[in-house]
Structure formats: structure tokens, C-alpha cells
Amino acid sequence: MPLSRVEIATPSAERLINRLCKHWAHKLEVEQSDQQATITFATGTCLMLAEPDKLVVAIETLEEEHLDELEGVVERHLMRMAGDEELAIVWEN
């Protein structure tokens, strides 16, 4: 299965996870615990983990063609939820 991940330097990892989960829970299957969440999309899964001073995001899709699309969706939503905080997002796959 195609996989992509990113480590984003931020002091707000838990807040970002909480905001994204609340936003996506209306449309998608969301599982959230203390410092991590799993969001299930139609084309793949996103795992988010809050660590000290960073947010780790991993995306796994069934097909390679969906990886870029899902990266874009997650990235746009992270940027929106971050507000004025600038996030450096560089996917590795």
C-alpha cells in the first residue's frame, strides 16, 4: 500500500488534531484518543500523532493515484486549522 508521512514542527499538535477531528467527524469515520487520531477516507487512512513540538502525519492509500490527492486534502485542512501559525509541510513517500 502506498504510504506518505510528514513531521511538522508545531507547539500546537494536540490542538490541530482536535480541530481536524471535530471538523471531519461530521463526514468521516474518526477515532481519537489522547494524542492521536485515525481518520478513514474513502480512498485511504490518515494517522496523526501529537509529539512534543511536532505533529506526525501518515497517510496510507489503496492506490498510488490517491496518495497525492489525500496529501492535498490533509495539507489544506491542516493549514486552515493552524490559522496564523505557519506550518512547513513536506511529504515523504
C-alpha angles and dihedrals in degrees: 000000000000113000134191130179141180136188111213120197107228138135088213102064096126092046092051092050091049093049094047093047092051090048096047097039089081092063110016142046107266127184115187134178132169101301105359142057140190120208119192116210126184090255102036150328133278121205118193125190126186113217129171106293095350146068117219115205125185125183125195123186135183093230130036091229092065096053097080091044094052092044088056094049093049093043094050092049093047090052091049093048092047091063110187094357111103114224124200105215118183114163120217120203 
